[in-house]
Amino acid sequence: QVQLVESGGGLGQAGGSLRLSCAASGIGPTMNFMGWHRQAPGKQRELVAGITIGGSTNYADSVKGRFTISISRDNAKDTVYLQMNSLKPEDTAIYYCQVRDMLYYHWGRGTQVTVSS
């Protein structure tokens, strides 16, 4: 059974940093992508950062140069991280972990990030 467990959200200050983690288990060998999306109140969910298993990354223009995505893998689970630096109030949103395999997009429950000015 696929399980995504997110952690690391909370309250940050403008100019500060937060680090999100998402531990994925039960995905299987066809996993090919891990990423973070976010959804702010009244806005559509958007892809913030993604990374393929081969290591290719992509970022939303709004976070380039400030956020860094990375993954770690072991036999039991895969973990995707989002290091968020130089935070801005507009980064406030619920952040969702997403993992893709050949058949499905799997989603975490989300973690709230609030950035105060």
Backbone as a printed PyTorch tensor [residue, N CA C, xyz], in Angstrom:
tensor([[[  0.8470,  -1.1840,   0.0000],
         [  0.0000,   0.0000,   0.0000],
         [  0.8840,   1.2350,   0.0000]],

        [[  0.5680,   2.1970,  -0.8640],
         [  1.3430,   3.4220,  -0.9670],
         [  1.0510,   4.3310,   0.2200]],

        [[  2.1060,   4.8550,   0.7870],
         [  1.9570,   5.7820,   1.8990],
         [  2.9370,   6.9270,   1.7250]],

        [[  2.4420,   8.1500,   1.7990],
         [  3.2670,   9.3570,   1.7380],
         [  3.0850,  10.1130,   3.0430]],

        [[  4.1780,  10.3610,   3.7390],
         [  4.1190,  11.0530,   5.0230],
         [  4.9370,  12.3220,   4.9200]],

        [[  4.2550,  13.4430,   5.0150],
         [  4.8970,  14.7520,   4.8850],
         [  5.2140,  15.3200,   6.2610]],

        [[  6.2740,  16.1000,   6.3280],
         [  6.6220,  16.7810,   7.5720],
         [  7.4130,  18.0340,   7.2480]],

        [[  7.5320,  18.9050,   8.2330],
         [  8.3940,  20.0730,   8.0980],
         [  7.6880,  21.3770,   7.8350]],

        [[  6.3880,  21.3670,   7.6580],
         [  5.6860,  22.6280,   7.4600],
         [  5.6140,  23.4110,   8.7550]],

        [[  4.9940,  24.5670,   8.6710],
         [  4.8410,  25.3920,   9.8540],
         [  4.9390,  26.8630,   9.5270]],

        [[  5.3310,  27.6060,  10.5290],
         [  5.4120,  29.0590,  10.3950],
         [  6.8480,  29.4810,  10.1540]],

        [[  7.0520,  30.2900,   9.1110],
         [  8.3670,  30.8360,   8.8230],
         [  8.2860,  32.3380,   8.6690]],

        [[  9.4230,  32.9530,   8.7180],
         [  9.4880,  34.3970,   8.5460],
         [ 10.0070,  34.7450,   7.1660]],

        [[  9.5950,  35.8670,   6.6590],
         [ 10.1090,  36.3360,   5.3740],
         [ 11.6280,  36.4230,   5.4440]],

        [[ 12.2550,  35.8600,   4.4390],
         [ 13.7050,  35.8130,   4.4090],
         [ 14.3010,  34.5940,   5.0860]],

        [[ 13.4660,  33.8320,   5.7660],
         [ 13.9420,  32.6550,   6.4770],
         [ 13.8610,  31.3960,   5.6410]],

        [[ 13.9980,  30.2570,   6.3040],
         [ 14.0400,  28.9670,   5.6240],
         [ 13.1520,  27.9520,   6.3250]],

        [[ 12.6610,  27.0260,   5.5440],
         [ 11.9620,  25.8440,   6.0310],
         [ 12.3510,  24.6740,   5.1390]],

        [[ 12.2600,  23.4850,   5.6850],
         [ 12.5600,  22.2870,   4.9080],
         [ 11.4110,  21.3030,   5.0410]],

        [[ 10.8780,  20.8930,   3.9210],
         [  9.8100,  19.9030,   3.8920],
         [ 10.3850,  18.5340,   3.5380]],

        [[  9.7920,  17.5070,   4.1130],
         [ 10.1710,  16.1300,   3.8010],
         [  8.9240,  15.3260,   3.4830]],

        [[  9.0790,  14.3680,   2.6120],
         [  7.9890,  13.4470,   2.2910],
         [  8.5790,  12.0590,   2.1280]],

        [[  8.2200,  11.1790,   3.0320],
         [  8.6960,   9.7960,   2.9810],
         [  7.6540,   8.9440,   2.2710]],

        [[  8.0640,   8.2950,   1.2060],
         [  7.1640,   7.4850,   0.3870],
         [  7.5200,   6.0130,   0.5540]],

        [[  6.5170,   5.2120,   0.8390],
         [  6.7300,   3.7690,   0.9420],
         [  5.6590,   3.0490,   0.1360]],

        [[  5.9790,   1.8340,  -0.2990],
         [  5.0230,   1.0220,  -1.0430],
         [  4.8200,   1.4210,  -2.4850]],

        [[  5.7160,   2.2550,  -3.0220],
         [  5.5280,   2.7450,  -4.3850],
         [  5.8870,   1.6790,  -5.4160]],

        [[  6.9970,   1.0220,  -5.2530],
         [  7.3870,   0.0010,  -6.2120],
         [  8.4320,   0.4910,  -7.1890]],

        [[  8.9570,  -0.3980,  -8.0260],
         [ 10.1040,  -0.0700,  -8.8700],
         [  9.7830,   0.8060, -10.0710]],

        [[  8.5110,   1.0600, -10.3480],
         [  8.1870,   1.8940, -11.5090],
         [  8.0820,   3.3740, -11.1680]],

        [[  8.4250,   3.7440,  -9.9310],
         [  8.3830,   5.1510,  -9.5760],
         [  9.3400,   5.9300, -10.4620]],

        [[  8.8940,   7.0600, -11.0000],
         [  9.7520,   7.8180, -11.9180],
         [  9.8440,   9.2960, -11.6020]],

        [[  9.0580,   9.7860, -10.6490],
         [  9.0310,  11.2210, -10.3850],
         [  8.5630,  11.4690,  -8.9680]],

        [[  9.1820,  12.4610,  -8.3210],
         [  8.7270,  12.9360,  -7.0160],
         [  8.6950,  14.4550,  -7.0810]],

        [[  7.6990,  15.0450,  -6.4410],
         [  7.6070,  16.4900,  -6.5240],
         [  6.7690,  17.0990,  -5.4250]],

        [[  6.7650,  18.4150,  -5.4140],
         [  5.9730,  19.1900,  -4.4700],
         [  5.0830,  20.1510,  -5.2490]],

        [[  3.8120,  20.1440,  -4.8960],
         [  2.8480,  21.1150,  -5.3940],
         [  2.4080,  21.9810,  -4.2250]],

        [[  1.7900,  23.0970,  -4.5290],
         [  1.2200,  23.9180,  -3.4670],
         [ -0.0900,  24.5380,  -3.9340]],

        [[ -0.9220,  24.8360,  -2.9640],
         [ -2.1920,  25.4790,  -3.2570],
         [ -2.4630,  26.5510,  -2.2120]],

        [[ -2.5160,  27.7750,  -2.6770],
         [ -2.8380,  28.8990,  -1.8100],
         [ -4.3480,  29.1340,  -1.8550]],

        [[ -4.8940,  29.7810,  -0.8450],
         [ -6.3440,  30.0370,  -0.8250],
         [ -6.7970,  30.7700,  -2.0820]],

        [[ -7.8300,  30.2340,  -2.7130],
         [ -8.3880,  30.8620,  -3.8960],
         [ -7.5990,  30.6710,  -5.1650]],

        [[ -6.5470,  29.8600,  -5.1000],
         [ -5.7230,  29.6410,  -6.2860],
         [ -5.6840,  28.1690,  -6.6360]],

        [[ -5.2830,  27.9070,  -7.8850],
         [ -5.1500,  26.5220,  -8.3200],
         [ -3.8720,  25.9030,  -7.7670]],

        [[ -3.8990,  24.6100,  -7.6340],
         [ -2.6940,  23.8950,  -7.2160],
         [ -1.6560,  24.0020,  -8.3360]],

        [[ -0.4200,  24.2470,  -7.9530],
         [  0.6420,  24.3980,  -8.9310],
         [  1.8540,  23.5580,  -8.5390]],

        [[  2.5760,  23.1260,  -9.5680],
         [  3.8180,  22.3920,  -9.3340],
         [  4.8890,  23.3890,  -8.9140]],

        [[  5.4850,  23.1480,  -7.7710],
         [  6.5550,  24.0010,  -7.2640],
         [  7.9120,  23.4890,  -7.7270]],

        [[  8.1360,  22.2090,  -7.5400],
         [  9.4130,  21.6140,  -7.9090],
         [  9.2280,  20.1220,  -8.1170]],

        [[  9.9610,  19.5730,  -9.0490],
         [  9.8990,  18.1500,  -9.3160],
         [ 11.2680,  17.6010,  -9.6390]],

        [[ 11.4230,  16.3300,  -9.4080],
         [ 12.6910,  15.6720,  -9.6960],
         [ 12.4050,  14.2680, -10.2050]],

        [[ 13.0690,  13.8920, -11.2890],
         [ 12.9240,  12.5350, -11.7850],
         [ 13.8870,  11.6080, -11.0550]],

        [[ 13.6780,  10.3310, -11.1860],
         [ 14.5650,   9.3700, -10.5460],
         [ 15.9710,   9.4870, -11.1320]],

        [[ 16.0510,   9.9510, -12.3550],
         [ 17.3590,  10.1660, -12.9620],
         [ 18.0550,  11.4190, -12.4870]],

        [[ 17.3490,  12.2520, -11.7080],
         [ 17.9720,  13.4390, -11.1320],
         [ 17.6600,  14.7530, -11.8320]],

        [[ 16.8810,  14.7280, -12.8940],
         [ 16.5160,  15.9790, -13.5660],
         [ 15.4960,  16.7330, -12.7190]],

        [[ 15.6970,  18.0240, -12.6050],
         [ 14.8140,  18.8440, -11.7740],
         [ 14.1310,  19.9320, -12.5960]],

        [[ 12.9910,  20.3610, -12.1260],
         [ 12.3480,  21.5300, -12.6870],
         [ 11.6720,  22.3040, -11.5710]],

        [[ 11.6030,  23.6160, -11.7430],
         [ 11.0690,  24.5020, -10.7230],
         [ 10.1100,  25.5110, -11.3330]],

        [[  9.1300,  25.9120, -10.5530],
         [  8.3010,  27.0440, -10.9510],
         [  9.1720,  28.2930, -10.9730]],

        [[  8.8770,  29.1890, -11.8930],
         [  9.6770,  30.4100, -12.0030],
         [  9.7030,  31.1830, -10.6910]],

        [[  8.6160,  31.1300,  -9.9560],
         [  8.5090,  31.9120,  -8.7240],
         [  9.4330,  31.4340,  -7.6120]],

        [[  9.9700,  30.2300,  -7.7370],
         [ 10.8210,  29.6950,  -6.6670],
         [ 12.2480,  29.4130,  -7.1280]],

        [[ 12.5280,  29.6100,  -8.3970],
         [ 13.8790,  29.3340,  -8.8960],
         [ 14.8980,  30.1690,  -8.1500]],

        [[ 15.9860,  29.5120,  -7.7530],
         [ 17.0360,  30.1950,  -7.0120],
         [ 16.7810,  30.2600,  -5.5180]],

        [[ 15.5900,  29.9110,  -5.0850],
         [ 15.2630,  29.9540,  -3.6550],
         [ 14.9800,  28.5670,  -3.0810]],

        [[ 14.3420,  27.7120,  -3.8630],
         [ 13.9690,  26.3700,  -3.4110],
         [ 14.8570,  25.3340,  -4.0890]],

        [[ 15.1300,  24.2650,  -3.3550],
         [ 15.9130,  23.1570,  -3.9070],
         [ 15.2340,  21.8420,  -3.5540]],

        [[ 15.0270,  21.0160,  -4.5770],
         [ 14.4280,  19.7040,  -4.3580],
         [ 15.5080,  18.6400,  -4.4420]],

        [[ 15.3840,  17.6200,  -3.6180],
         [ 16.3380,  16.5130,  -3.6360],
         [ 15.6400,  15.2540,  -3.1570]],

        [[ 16.2410,  14.1110,  -3.4500],
         [ 15.6730,  12.8440,  -3.0030],
         [ 16.7570,  11.9790,  -2.3790]],

        [[ 16.3340,  11.1060,  -1.5140],
         [ 17.2020,  10.0610,  -0.9990],
         [ 16.4470,   8.7440,  -1.1010]],

        [[ 17.1660,   7.6790,  -1.3570],
         [ 16.5290,   6.3870,  -1.5910],
         [ 17.2210,   5.3140,  -0.7680]],

        [[ 16.4190,   4.4350,  -0.1880],
         [ 16.9580,   3.2160,   0.3950],
         [ 15.9840,   2.0980,   0.0860]],

        [[ 16.2610,   0.9460,   0.5620],
         [ 15.4530,  -0.2170,   0.1820],
         [ 14.0080,  -0.0980,   0.6470]],

        [[ 13.8080,   0.5620,   1.7840],
         [ 12.4730,   0.5850,   2.3720],
         [ 11.6230,   1.7610,   1.9020]],

        [[ 12.2580,   2.8920,   1.6670],
         [ 11.4800,   4.0700,   1.3140],
         [ 12.3130,   5.0640,   0.5330]],

        [[ 11.5840,   5.9440,  -0.1280],
         [ 12.1850,   7.0660,  -0.8460],
         [ 11.6860,   8.3550,  -0.2150]],

        [[ 12.5740,   9.2920,  -0.0340],
         [ 12.2110,  10.5510,   0.6060],
         [ 12.5490,  11.7110,  -0.3150]],

        [[ 11.5970,  12.6080,  -0.4660],
         [ 11.8430,  13.8180,  -1.2470],
         [ 11.8250,  15.0170,  -0.3050]],

        [[ 12.7860,  15.9000,  -0.4950],
         [ 12.9410,  17.0700,   0.3450],
         [ 12.7220,  18.3420,  -0.4890]],

        [[ 12.2420,  19.3580,   0.1740],
         [ 12.1670,  20.6730,  -0.4440],
         [ 12.7710,  21.6740,   0.5370]],

        [[ 13.9540,  22.1420,   0.2030],
         [ 14.6070,  23.1800,   1.0070],
         [ 14.1290,  24.5240,   0.4860]],

        [[ 13.4980,  25.2810,   1.3530],
         [ 12.9310,  26.5650,   0.9550],
         [ 13.6760,  27.6880,   1.6670]],

        [[ 14.3880,  28.4760,   0.9080],
         [ 15.1450,  29.5990,   1.4480],
         [ 14.5480,  30.9180,   0.9540]],

        [[ 14.9600,  31.9910,   1.5910],
         [ 14.4880,  33.3320,   1.1990],
         [ 12.9640,  33.3540,   1.0680]],

        [[ 12.3110,  32.8470,   2.0650],
         [ 10.8550,  32.7210,   2.0190],
         [ 10.1870,  34.0770,   1.8540]],

        [[  9.0550,  34.0320,   1.1680],
         [  8.2410,  35.2280,   0.9400],
         [  6.8110,  34.9530,   1.4270]],

        [[  6.0950,  35.9850,   1.8270],
         [  4.7040,  35.7550,   2.2440],
         [  3.8730,  35.0540,   1.1740]],

        [[  4.1870,  35.2880,  -0.0890],
         [  3.4370,  34.6330,  -1.1570],
         [  3.7390,  33.1420,  -1.2920]],

        [[  4.6870,  32.6420,  -0.5250],
         [  4.9270,  31.1980,  -0.4800],
         [  3.9310,  30.4940,   0.4430]],

        [[  3.1310,  31.2580,   1.1440],
         [  2.1370,  30.6780,   2.0340],
         [  1.1390,  29.8420,   1.2530]],

        [[  1.0080,  28.5800,   1.6490],
         [  0.1350,  27.6490,   0.9400],
         [  0.1520,  26.3120,   1.6690]],

        [[ -0.7090,  25.4260,   1.2290],
         [ -0.5890,  24.0270,   1.6210],
         [  0.2950,  23.3550,   0.5800]],

        [[  1.3080,  22.6590,   1.0420],
         [  2.2530,  21.9820,   0.1580],
         [  1.9610,  20.4850,   0.1520]],

        [[  1.8520,  19.9480,  -1.0530],
         [  1.5100,  18.5420,  -1.2420],
         [  2.6520,  17.7960,  -1.9160]],

        [[  2.9860,  16.6910,  -1.3550],
         [  3.9530,  15.7890,  -1.9750],
         [  3.2410,  14.9740,  -3.0510]],

        [[  3.9170,  14.7530,  -4.1640],
         [  3.3660,  13.9050,  -5.2340],
         [  4.4380,  12.9250,  -5.6910]],

        [[  4.0350,  11.6980,  -5.8560],
         [  4.9230,  10.6690,  -6.3830],
         [  4.2180,   9.9960,  -7.5580]],

        [[  4.9450,   9.8150,  -8.6360],
         [  4.3600,   9.2050,  -9.8380],
         [  5.0280,   7.8700, -10.1290]],

        [[  4.1850,   6.9140, -10.5200],
         [  4.7220,   5.6850, -11.0790],
         [  4.0840,   5.4740, -12.4410]],

        [[  4.2240,   4.2940, -12.9970],
         [  3.7370,   4.0920, -14.3640],
         [  2.2260,   4.2180, -14.4780]],

        [[  1.5330,   4.0130, -13.3720],
         [  0.0730,   3.9610, -13.4550],
         [ -0.6220,   5.1330, -12.7920]],

        [[ -0.0560,   5.6460, -11.6990],
         [ -0.8020,   6.5840, -10.8780],
         [  0.0400,   7.7870, -10.4520]],

        [[ -0.6920,   8.8420, -10.0810],
         [ -0.1230,   9.9550,  -9.3350],
         [ -0.6010,   9.7770,  -7.8830]],

        [[  0.3440,   9.6910,  -6.9830],
         [  0.0110,   9.5130,  -5.5740],
         [  0.2290,  10.8390,  -4.8550]],

        [[ -0.6790,  11.1670,  -3.9490],
         [ -0.6170,  12.4490,  -3.2560],
         [ -0.5280,  12.2750,  -1.7480]],

        [[  0.2330,  13.1580,  -1.1190],
         [  0.2110,  13.2500,   0.3280],
         [ -0.9630,  14.0990,   0.7730]],

        [[ -1.1440,  14.1800,   2.0840],
         [ -2.2930,  14.9150,   2.6150],
         [ -2.0560,  16.4130,   2.6600]],

        [[ -0.8200,  16.8190,   2.5560],
         [ -0.5130,  18.2390,   2.5710],
         [  0.0090,  18.7090,   3.9130]],

        [[  0.8480,  19.7300,   3.8640],
         [  1.3710,  20.3460,   5.0760],
         [  1.3280,  21.8620,   4.8780]],

        [[  0.8560,  22.5500,   5.8940],
         [  0.6710,  24.0010,   5.7960],
         [  2.0070,  24.7070,   5.9910]],

        [[  2.2770,  25.6540,   5.1030],
         [  3.4200,  26.5580,   5.2550],
         [  2.8660,  27.9720,   5.2860]],

        [[  3.1940,  28.6840,   6.3450],
         [  2.7570,  30.0660,   6.4900],
         [  3.9840,  30.9460,   6.6910]],

        [[  4.1060,  31.9680,   5.8530],
         [  5.2570,  32.8630,   5.9420],
         [  4.7650,  34.2420,   6.3520]],

        [[  5.2870,  34.7100,   7.4690],
         [  4.9020,  36.0240,   7.9680],
         [  5.8800,  37.0920,   7.4770]],

        [[  5.3550,  38.2730,   7.2740],
         [  6.2030,  39.3730,   6.7650],
         [  6.8610,  40.1350,   7.8980]]])
